[in-house]
Amino acid sequence: MTQTTQYRVLDFDCPTCASNVEKALEGTEGVEDVEVHFTTGRIEVHHEEDTETDTLKTAIQNQGYTPEAVRG
């Protein structure tokens, strides 16, 4: 079953930054789809239910950004 986790990143500097985060998340095990909205700093990650959200957060942090979880 697919689950969606949303984050907000306030420190995107350019569209390339958003693209790098998108690629990092797409390469994360269990991730099925990623939508990154550069202008709003919003990220939606569609992933398998057993994917740890800490793993997703770490993938974003490894690109140099600070993600904040968005609650439903």
PDB file with one MODEL, atoms N, CA, C and O in Angstrom:
MODEL        1
ATOM      1  N   MET A   1       0.832  -1.177   0.000  1.00  0.00           N
ATOM      2  CA  MET A   1       0.000   0.000   0.000  1.00  0.00           C
ATOM      3  C   MET A   1       0.885   1.251   0.000  1.00  0.00           C
ATOM      4  O   MET A   1       1.918   1.283   0.668  1.00  0.00           O
ATOM      5  N   THR A   2       0.482   2.266  -0.739  1.00  0.00           N
ATOM      6  CA  THR A   2       1.253   3.496  -0.854  1.00  0.00           C
ATOM      7  C   THR A   2       0.843   4.498   0.217  1.00  0.00           C
ATOM      8  O   THR A   2      -0.335   4.652   0.539  1.00  0.00           O
ATOM      9  N   GLN A   3       1.837   5.164   0.751  1.00  0.00           N
ATOM     10  CA  GLN A   3       1.633   6.204   1.754  1.00  0.00           C
ATOM     11  C   GLN A   3       2.252   7.494   1.211  1.00  0.00           C
ATOM     12  O   GLN A   3       3.214   7.444   0.445  1.00  0.00           O
ATOM     13  N   THR A   4       1.709   8.642   1.602  1.00  0.00           N
ATOM     14  CA  THR A   4       2.256   9.929   1.180  1.00  0.00           C
ATOM     15  C   THR A   4       2.761  10.688   2.396  1.00  0.00           C
ATOM     16  O   THR A   4       2.053  10.829   3.394  1.00  0.00           O
ATOM     17  N   THR A   5       3.985  11.172   2.300  1.00  0.00           N
ATOM     18  CA  THR A   5       4.572  12.013   3.337  1.00  0.00           C
ATOM     19  C   THR A   5       4.920  13.341   2.693  1.00  0.00           C
ATOM     20  O   THR A   5       5.483  13.386   1.599  1.00  0.00           O
ATOM     21  N   GLN A   6       4.577  14.428   3.383  1.00  0.00           N
ATOM     22  CA  GLN A   6       4.835  15.759   2.846  1.00  0.00           C
ATOM     23  C   GLN A   6       5.838  16.499   3.714  1.00  0.00           C
ATOM     24  O   GLN A   6       5.837  16.396   4.941  1.00  0.00           O
ATOM     25  N   TYR A   7       6.691  17.247   3.032  1.00  0.00           N
ATOM     26  CA  TYR A   7       7.681  18.083   3.709  1.00  0.00           C
ATOM     27  C   TYR A   7       7.632  19.480   3.115  1.00  0.00           C
ATOM     28  O   TYR A   7       7.154  19.689   2.000  1.00  0.00           O
ATOM     29  N   ARG A   8       8.136  20.421   3.886  1.00  0.00           N
ATOM     30  CA  ARG A   8       8.347  21.777   3.395  1.00  0.00           C
ATOM     31  C   ARG A   8       9.825  22.094   3.587  1.00  0.00           C
ATOM     32  O   ARG A   8      10.394  21.856   4.652  1.00  0.00           O
ATOM     33  N   VAL A   9      10.433  22.634   2.536  1.00  0.00           N
ATOM     34  CA  VAL A   9      11.829  23.053   2.592  1.00  0.00           C
ATOM     35  C   VAL A   9      11.843  24.540   2.265  1.00  0.00           C
ATOM     36  O   VAL A   9      11.465  24.942   1.164  1.00  0.00           O
ATOM     37  N   LEU A  10      12.275  25.348   3.212  1.00  0.00           N
ATOM     38  CA  LEU A  10      12.208  26.793   3.037  1.00  0.00           C
ATOM     39  C   LEU A  10      13.458  27.389   2.407  1.00  0.00           C
ATOM     40  O   LEU A  10      13.461  28.566   2.046  1.00  0.00           O
ATOM     41  N   ASP A  11      14.511  26.605   2.270  1.00  0.00           N
ATOM     42  CA  ASP A  11      15.773  27.174   1.807  1.00  0.00           C
ATOM     43  C   ASP A  11      16.211  26.727   0.410  1.00  0.00           C
ATOM     44  O   ASP A  11      17.408  26.685   0.123  1.00  0.00           O
ATOM     45  N   PHE A  12      15.245  26.391  -0.467  1.00  0.00           N
ATOM     46  CA  PHE A  12      15.598  26.123  -1.860  1.00  0.00           C
ATOM     47  C   PHE A  12      16.078  27.425  -2.491  1.00  0.00           C
ATOM     48  O   PHE A  12      15.437  28.464  -2.334  1.00  0.00           O
ATOM     49  N   ASP A  13      17.203  27.374  -3.205  1.00  0.00           N
ATOM     50  CA  ASP A  13      17.746  28.562  -3.852  1.00  0.00           C
ATOM     51  C   ASP A  13      17.424  28.623  -5.346  1.00  0.00           C
ATOM     52  O   ASP A  13      17.363  29.705  -5.929  1.00  0.00           O
ATOM     53  N   CYS A  14      17.220  27.465  -5.956  1.00  0.00           N
ATOM     54  CA  CYS A  14      17.031  27.441  -7.406  1.00  0.00           C
ATOM     55  C   CYS A  14      16.322  26.147  -7.814  1.00  0.00           C
ATOM     56  O   CYS A  14      16.254  25.202  -7.027  1.00  0.00           O
ATOM     57  N   PRO A  15      15.793  26.103  -9.041  1.00  0.00           N
ATOM     58  CA  PRO A  15      15.134  24.888  -9.514  1.00  0.00           C
ATOM     59  C   PRO A  15      16.065  23.674  -9.532  1.00  0.00           C
ATOM     60  O   PRO A  15      15.615  22.547  -9.326  1.00  0.00           O
ATOM     61  N   THR A  16      17.347  23.895  -9.774  1.00  0.00           N
ATOM     62  CA  THR A  16      18.303  22.789  -9.778  1.00  0.00           C
ATOM     63  C   THR A  16      18.397  22.158  -8.397  1.00  0.00           C
ATOM     64  O   THR A  16      18.546  20.942  -8.278  1.00  0.00           O
ATOM     65  N   CYS A  17      18.310  22.970  -7.361  1.00  0.00           N
ATOM     66  CA  CYS A  17      18.332  22.454  -5.986  1.00  0.00           C
ATOM     67  C   CYS A  17      17.161  21.497  -5.771  1.00  0.00           C
ATOM     68  O   CYS A  17      17.319  20.408  -5.218  1.00  0.00           O
ATOM     69  N   ALA A  18      15.990  21.928  -6.218  1.00  0.00           N
ATOM     70  CA  ALA A  18      14.796  21.098  -6.084  1.00  0.00           C
ATOM     71  C   ALA A  18      14.956  19.800  -6.869  1.00  0.00           C
ATOM     72  O   ALA A  18      14.551  18.733  -6.409  1.00  0.00           O
ATOM     73  N   SER A  19      15.542  19.899  -8.042  1.00  0.00           N
ATOM     74  CA  SER A  19      15.767  18.718  -8.873  1.00  0.00           C
ATOM     75  C   SER A  19      16.717  17.736  -8.197  1.00  0.00           C
ATOM     76  O   SER A  19      16.509  16.524  -8.266  1.00  0.00           O
ATOM     77  N   ASN A  20      17.750  18.246  -7.548  1.00  0.00           N
ATOM     78  CA  ASN A  20      18.697  17.375  -6.841  1.00  0.00           C
ATOM     79  C   ASN A  20      18.017  16.626  -5.704  1.00  0.00           C
ATOM     80  O   ASN A  20      18.289  15.445  -5.484  1.00  0.00           O
ATOM     81  N   VAL A  21      17.135  17.305  -4.982  1.00  0.00           N
ATOM     82  CA  VAL A  21      16.394  16.656  -3.897  1.00  0.00           C
ATOM     83  C   VAL A  21      15.470  15.591  -4.476  1.00  0.00           C
ATOM     84  O   VAL A  21      15.365  14.490  -3.935  1.00  0.00           O
ATOM     85  N   GLU A  22      14.805  15.921  -5.570  1.00  0.00           N
ATOM     86  CA  GLU A  22      13.907  14.968  -6.215  1.00  0.00           C
ATOM     87  C   GLU A  22      14.655  13.696  -6.620  1.00  0.00           C
ATOM     88  O   GLU A  22      14.178  12.588  -6.376  1.00  0.00           O
ATOM     89  N   LYS A  23      15.814  13.856  -7.231  1.00  0.00           N
ATOM     90  CA  LYS A  23      16.613  12.702  -7.653  1.00  0.00           C
ATOM     91  C   LYS A  23      17.079  11.876  -6.460  1.00  0.00           C
ATOM     92  O   LYS A  23      17.088  10.646  -6.515  1.00  0.00           O
ATOM     93  N   ALA A  24      17.465  12.550  -5.387  1.00  0.00           N
ATOM     94  CA  ALA A  24      17.912  11.833  -4.186  1.00  0.00           C
ATOM     95  C   ALA A  24      16.779  11.002  -3.604  1.00  0.00           C
ATOM     96  O   ALA A  24      16.985   9.856  -3.203  1.00  0.00           O
ATOM     97  N   LEU A  25      15.589  11.575  -3.557  1.00  0.00           N
ATOM     98  CA  LEU A  25      14.445  10.836  -3.018  1.00  0.00           C
ATOM     99  C   LEU A  25      14.041   9.691  -3.942  1.00  0.00           C
ATOM    100  O   LEU A  25      13.698   8.606  -3.473  1.00  0.00           O
ATOM    101  N   GLU A  26      14.079   9.926  -5.244  1.00  0.00           N
ATOM    102  CA  GLU A  26      13.730   8.869  -6.199  1.00  0.00           C
ATOM    103  C   GLU A  26      14.674   7.682  -6.087  1.00  0.00           C
ATOM    104  O   GLU A  26      14.289   6.554  -6.396  1.00  0.00           O
ATOM    105  N   GLY A  27      15.903   7.921  -5.651  1.00  0.00           N
ATOM    106  CA  GLY A  27      16.875   6.850  -5.484  1.00  0.00           C
ATOM    107  C   GLY A  27      16.793   6.150  -4.142  1.00  0.00           C
ATOM    108  O   GLY A  27      17.597   5.264  -3.851  1.00  0.00           O
ATOM    109  N   THR A  28      15.832   6.538  -3.326  1.00  0.00           N
ATOM    110  CA  THR A  28      15.667   5.952  -2.001  1.00  0.00           C
ATOM    111  C   THR A  28      14.766   4.724  -2.086  1.00  0.00           C
ATOM    112  O   THR A  28      13.700   4.764  -2.700  1.00  0.00           O
ATOM    113  N   GLU A  29      15.199   3.652  -1.472  1.00  0.00           N
ATOM    114  CA  GLU A  29      14.435   2.405  -1.506  1.00  0.00           C
ATOM    115  C   GLU A  29      13.032   2.613  -0.942  1.00  0.00           C
ATOM    116  O   GLU A  29      12.857   3.221   0.114  1.00  0.00           O
ATOM    117  N   GLY A  30      12.044   2.101  -1.659  1.00  0.00           N
ATOM    118  CA  GLY A  30      10.656   2.178  -1.222  1.00  0.00           C
ATOM    119  C   GLY A  30       9.896   3.376  -1.762  1.00  0.00           C
ATOM    120  O   GLY A  30       8.674   3.443  -1.634  1.00  0.00           O
ATOM    121  N   VAL A  31      10.606   4.325  -2.366  1.00  0.00           N
ATOM    122  CA  VAL A  31       9.954   5.516  -2.913  1.00  0.00           C
ATOM    123  C   VAL A  31       9.397   5.189  -4.295  1.00  0.00           C
ATOM    124  O   VAL A  31      10.106   4.672  -5.159  1.00  0.00           O
ATOM    125  N   GLU A  32       8.119   5.498  -4.487  1.00  0.00           N
ATOM    126  CA  GLU A  32       7.453   5.206  -5.748  1.00  0.00           C
ATOM    127  C   GLU A  32       7.324   6.430  -6.647  1.00  0.00           C
ATOM    128  O   GLU A  32       7.393   6.311  -7.871  1.00  0.00           O
ATOM    129  N   ASP A  33       7.137   7.612  -6.048  1.00  0.00           N
ATOM    130  CA  ASP A  33       6.984   8.835  -6.829  1.00  0.00           C
ATOM    131  C   ASP A  33       7.314  10.029  -5.943  1.00  0.00           C
ATOM    132  O   ASP A  33       7.111   9.989  -4.730  1.00  0.00           O
ATOM    133  N   VAL A  34       7.820  11.084  -6.555  1.00  0.00           N
ATOM    134  CA  VAL A  34       8.187  12.296  -5.823  1.00  0.00           C
ATOM    135  C   VAL A  34       7.695  13.503  -6.606  1.00  0.00           C
ATOM    136  O   VAL A  34       7.853  13.572  -7.825  1.00  0.00           O
ATOM    137  N   GLU A  35       7.098  14.452  -5.899  1.00  0.00           N
ATOM    138  CA  GLU A  35       6.706  15.724  -6.492  1.00  0.00           C
ATOM    139  C   GLU A  35       7.362  16.824  -5.675  1.00  0.00           C
ATOM    140  O   GLU A  35       7.107  16.955  -4.477  1.00  0.00           O
ATOM    141  N   VAL A  36       8.208  17.615  -6.326  1.00  0.00           N
ATOM    142  CA  VAL A  36       8.877  18.728  -5.656  1.00  0.00           C
ATOM    143  C   VAL A  36       8.396  20.016  -6.309  1.00  0.00           C
ATOM    144  O   VAL A  36       8.490  20.180  -7.525  1.00  0.00           O
ATOM    145  N   HIS A  37       7.885  20.919  -5.498  1.00  0.00           N
ATOM    146  CA  HIS A  37       7.384  22.206  -5.974  1.00  0.00           C
ATOM    147  C   HIS A  37       8.346  23.291  -5.498  1.00  0.00           C
ATOM    148  O   HIS A  37       8.298  23.720  -4.345  1.00  0.00           O
ATOM    149  N   PHE A  38       9.218  23.726  -6.402  1.00  0.00           N
ATOM    150  CA  PHE A  38      10.279  24.676  -6.057  1.00  0.00           C
ATOM    151  C   PHE A  38       9.729  25.976  -5.480  1.00  0.00           C
ATOM    152  O   PHE A  38      10.237  26.467  -4.471  1.00  0.00           O
ATOM    153  N   THR A  39       8.711  26.533  -6.099  1.00  0.00           N
ATOM    154  CA  THR A  39       8.228  27.852  -5.690  1.00  0.00           C
ATOM    155  C   THR A  39       7.604  27.863  -4.301  1.00  0.00           C
ATOM    156  O   THR A  39       7.652  28.880  -3.610  1.00  0.00           O
ATOM    157  N   THR A  40       7.022  26.749  -3.890  1.00  0.00           N
ATOM    158  CA  THR A  40       6.403  26.690  -2.558  1.00  0.00           C
ATOM    159  C   THR A  40       7.275  25.952  -1.550  1.00  0.00           C
ATOM    160  O   THR A  40       7.019  26.005  -0.347  1.00  0.00           O
ATOM    161  N   GLY A  41       8.308  25.262  -2.039  1.00  0.00           N
ATOM    162  CA  GLY A  41       9.166  24.490  -1.152  1.00  0.00           C
ATOM    163  C   GLY A  41       8.505  23.226  -0.637  1.00  0.00           C
ATOM    164  O   GLY A  41       8.948  22.640   0.350  1.00  0.00           O
ATOM    165  N   ARG A  42       7.454  22.813  -1.302  1.00  0.00           N
ATOM    166  CA  ARG A  42       6.688  21.647  -0.852  1.00  0.00           C
ATOM    167  C   ARG A  42       7.160  20.385  -1.581  1.00  0.00           C
ATOM    168  O   ARG A  42       7.405  20.396  -2.787  1.00  0.00           O
ATOM    169  N   ILE A  43       7.278  19.307  -0.816  1.00  0.00           N
ATOM    170  CA  ILE A  43       7.691  18.014  -1.360  1.00  0.00           C
ATOM    171  C   ILE A  43       6.659  16.974  -0.949  1.00  0.00           C
ATOM    172  O   ILE A  43       6.298  16.880   0.224  1.00  0.00           O
ATOM    173  N   GLU A  44       6.188  16.199  -1.908  1.00  0.00           N
ATOM    174  CA  GLU A  44       5.302  15.070  -1.630  1.00  0.00           C
ATOM    175  C   GLU A  44       6.034  13.806  -2.050  1.00  0.00           C
ATOM    176  O   GLU A  44       6.482  13.679  -3.190  1.00  0.00           O
ATOM    177  N   VAL A  45       6.146  12.881  -1.117  1.00  0.00           N
ATOM    178  CA  VAL A  45       6.826  11.623  -1.394  1.00  0.00           C
ATOM    179  C   VAL A  45       5.807  10.501  -1.259  1.00  0.00           C
ATOM    180  O   VAL A  45       5.226  10.305  -0.191  1.00  0.00           O
ATOM    181  N   HIS A  46       5.597   9.775  -2.334  1.00  0.00           N
ATOM    182  CA  HIS A  46       4.705   8.619  -2.335  1.00  0.00           C
ATOM    183  C   HIS A  46       5.598   7.389  -2.196  1.00  0.00           C
ATOM    184  O   HIS A  46       6.456   7.130  -3.040  1.00  0.00           O
ATOM    185  N   HIS A  47       5.385   6.647  -1.129  1.00  0.00           N
ATOM    186  CA  HIS A  47       6.304   5.554  -0.820  1.00  0.00           C
ATOM    187  C   HIS A  47       5.561   4.369  -0.226  1.00  0.00           C
ATOM    188  O   HIS A  47       4.398   4.465   0.166  1.00  0.00           O
ATOM    189  N   GLU A  48       6.276   3.239  -0.173  1.00  0.00           N
ATOM    190  CA  GLU A  48       5.719   2.042   0.441  1.00  0.00           C
ATOM    191  C   GLU A  48       5.484   2.311   1.923  1.00  0.00           C
ATOM    192  O   GLU A  48       6.205   3.083   2.555  1.00  0.00           O
ATOM    193  N   GLU A  49       4.480   1.671   2.449  1.00  0.00           N
ATOM    194  CA  GLU A  49       4.069   1.894   3.835  1.00  0.00           C
ATOM    195  C   GLU A  49       5.185   1.638   4.846  1.00  0.00           C
ATOM    196  O   GLU A  49       5.254   2.310   5.875  1.00  0.00           O
ATOM    197  N   ASP A  50       6.057   0.675   4.561  1.00  0.00           N
ATOM    198  CA  ASP A  50       7.105   0.327   5.526  1.00  0.00           C
ATOM    199  C   ASP A  50       8.387   1.157   5.367  1.00  0.00           C
ATOM    200  O   ASP A  50       9.383   0.886   6.038  1.00  0.00           O
ATOM    201  N   THR A  51       8.370   2.155   4.492  1.00  0.00           N
ATOM    202  CA  THR A  51       9.529   3.036   4.334  1.00  0.00           C
ATOM    203  C   THR A  51       9.603   3.980   5.530  1.00  0.00           C
ATOM    204  O   THR A  51       8.623   4.644   5.868  1.00  0.00           O
ATOM    205  N   GLU A  52      10.760   4.034   6.159  1.00  0.00           N
ATOM    206  CA  GLU A  52      10.948   4.897   7.330  1.00  0.00           C
ATOM    207  C   GLU A  52      11.001   6.360   6.894  1.00  0.00           C
ATOM    208  O   GLU A  52      11.747   6.715   5.982  1.00  0.00           O
ATOM    209  N   THR A  53      10.212   7.202   7.546  1.00  0.00           N
ATOM    210  CA  THR A  53      10.232   8.620   7.200  1.00  0.00           C
ATOM    211  C   THR A  53      11.573   9.262   7.546  1.00  0.00           C
ATOM    212  O   THR A  53      11.953  10.260   6.934  1.00  0.00           O
ATOM    213  N   ASP A  54      12.289   8.710   8.508  1.00  0.00           N
ATOM    214  CA  ASP A  54      13.628   9.225   8.816  1.00  0.00           C
ATOM    215  C   ASP A  54      14.572   9.038   7.628  1.00  0.00           C
ATOM    216  O   ASP A  54      15.468   9.853   7.408  1.00  0.00           O
ATOM    217  N   THR A  55      14.370   7.971   6.869  1.00  0.00           N
ATOM    218  CA  THR A  55      15.175   7.721   5.678  1.00  0.00           C
ATOM    219  C   THR A  55      14.908   8.796   4.624  1.00  0.00           C
ATOM    220  O   THR A  55      15.832   9.267   3.961  1.00  0.00           O
ATOM    221  N   LEU A  56      13.652   9.177   4.475  1.00  0.00           N
ATOM    222  CA  LEU A  56      13.287  10.226   3.519  1.00  0.00           C
ATOM    223  C   LEU A  56      13.889  11.562   3.946  1.00  0.00           C
ATOM    224  O   LEU A  56      14.457  12.296   3.138  1.00  0.00           O
ATOM    225  N   LYS A  57      13.750  11.851   5.217  1.00  0.00           N
ATOM    226  CA  LYS A  57      14.274  13.105   5.766  1.00  0.00           C
ATOM    227  C   LYS A  57      15.793  13.181   5.581  1.00  0.00           C
ATOM    228  O   LYS A  57      16.329  14.231   5.228  1.00  0.00           O
ATOM    229  N   THR A  58      16.469  12.077   5.820  1.00  0.00           N
ATOM    230  CA  THR A  58      17.924  12.029   5.660  1.00  0.00           C
ATOM    231  C   THR A  58      18.329  12.269   4.208  1.00  0.00           C
ATOM    232  O   THR A  58      19.326  12.944   3.949  1.00  0.00           O
ATOM    233  N   ALA A  59      17.570  11.723   3.260  1.00  0.00           N
ATOM    234  CA  ALA A  59      17.874  11.935   1.838  1.00  0.00           C
ATOM    235  C   ALA A  59      17.815  13.421   1.491  1.00  0.00           C
ATOM    236  O   ALA A  59      18.618  13.908   0.695  1.00  0.00           O
ATOM    237  N   ILE A  60      16.873  14.135   2.083  1.00  0.00           N
ATOM    238  CA  ILE A  60      16.753  15.579   1.850  1.00  0.00           C
ATOM    239  C   ILE A  60      17.904  16.314   2.539  1.00  0.00           C
ATOM    240  O   ILE A  60      18.523  17.202   1.953  1.00  0.00           O
ATOM    241  N   GLN A  61      18.178  15.942   3.769  1.00  0.00           N
ATOM    242  CA  GLN A  61      19.257  16.581   4.529  1.00  0.00           C
ATOM    243  C   GLN A  61      20.614  16.374   3.862  1.00  0.00           C
ATOM    244  O   GLN A  61      21.459  17.268   3.890  1.00  0.00           O
ATOM    245  N   ASN A  62      20.827  15.214   3.270  1.00  0.00           N
ATOM    246  CA  ASN A  62      22.093  14.927   2.591  1.00  0.00           C
ATOM    247  C   ASN A  62      22.322  15.828   1.376  1.00  0.00           C
ATOM    248  O   ASN A  62      23.446  15.939   0.886  1.00  0.00           O
ATOM    249  N   GLN A  63      21.266  16.463   0.899  1.00  0.00           N
ATOM    250  CA  GLN A  63      21.389  17.422  -0.201  1.00  0.00           C
ATOM    251  C   GLN A  63      21.607  18.845   0.325  1.00  0.00           C
ATOM    252  O   GLN A  63      21.733  19.790  -0.454  1.00  0.00           O
ATOM    253  N   GLY A  64      21.650  18.986   1.652  1.00  0.00           N
ATOM    254  CA  GLY A  64      21.950  20.282   2.258  1.00  0.00           C
ATOM    255  C   GLY A  64      20.743  21.103   2.666  1.00  0.00           C
ATOM    256  O   GLY A  64      20.855  22.313   2.861  1.00  0.00           O
ATOM    257  N   TYR A  65      19.586  20.460   2.797  1.00  0.00           N
ATOM    258  CA  TYR A  65      18.357  21.183   3.121  1.00  0.00           C
ATOM    259  C   TYR A  65      17.733  20.670   4.407  1.00  0.00           C
ATOM    260  O   TYR A  65      17.967  19.538   4.828  1.00  0.00           O
ATOM    261  N   THR A  66      16.937  21.528   5.015  1.00  0.00           N
ATOM    262  CA  THR A  66      16.278  21.191   6.271  1.00  0.00           C
ATOM    263  C   THR A  66      14.788  20.987   6.012  1.00  0.00           C
ATOM    264  O   THR A  66      14.061  21.961   5.814  1.00  0.00           O
ATOM    265  N   PRO A  67      14.321  19.738   6.011  1.00  0.00           N
ATOM    266  CA  PRO A  67      12.906  19.483   5.771  1.00  0.00           C
ATOM    267  C   PRO A  67      12.086  19.588   7.056  1.00  0.00           C
ATOM    268  O   PRO A  67      12.536  19.196   8.133  1.00  0.00           O
ATOM    269  N   GLU A  68      10.890  20.119   6.921  1.00  0.00           N
ATOM    270  CA  GLU A  68       9.933  20.146   8.019  1.00  0.00           C
ATOM    271  C   GLU A  68       8.740  19.304   7.592  1.00  0.00           C
ATOM    272  O   GLU A  68       8.196  19.502   6.506  1.00  0.00           O
ATOM    273  N   ALA A  69       8.334  18.372   8.433  1.00  0.00           N
ATOM    274  CA  ALA A  69       7.178  17.536   8.117  1.00  0.00           C
ATOM    275  C   ALA A  69       5.922  18.400   8.104  1.00  0.00           C
ATOM    276  O   ALA A  69       5.752  19.281   8.946  1.00  0.00           O
ATOM    277  N   VAL A  70       5.046  18.138   7.140  1.00  0.00           N
ATOM    278  CA  VAL A  70       3.767  18.829   7.040  1.00  0.00           C
ATOM    279  C   VAL A  70       2.703  17.839   7.470  1.00  0.00           C
ATOM    280  O   VAL A  70       2.599  16.745   6.916  1.00  0.00           O
ATOM    281  N   ARG A  71       1.934  18.218   8.436  1.00  0.00           N
ATOM    282  CA  ARG A  71       0.866  17.339   8.933  1.00  0.00           C
ATOM    283  C   ARG A  71      -0.407  17.579   8.133  1.00  0.00           C
ATOM    284  O   ARG A  71      -0.799  18.716   7.871  1.00  0.00           O
ATOM    285  N   GLY A  72      -1.042  16.466   7.752  1.00  0.00           N
ATOM    286  CA  GLY A  72      -2.221  16.371   6.972  1.00  0.00           C
ATOM    287  C   GLY A  72      -3.210  17.404   6.942  1.00  0.00           C
ATOM    288  O   GLY A  72      -4.218  17.274   6.248  1.00  0.00           O
TER     289      GLY A  72
ENDMDL
END
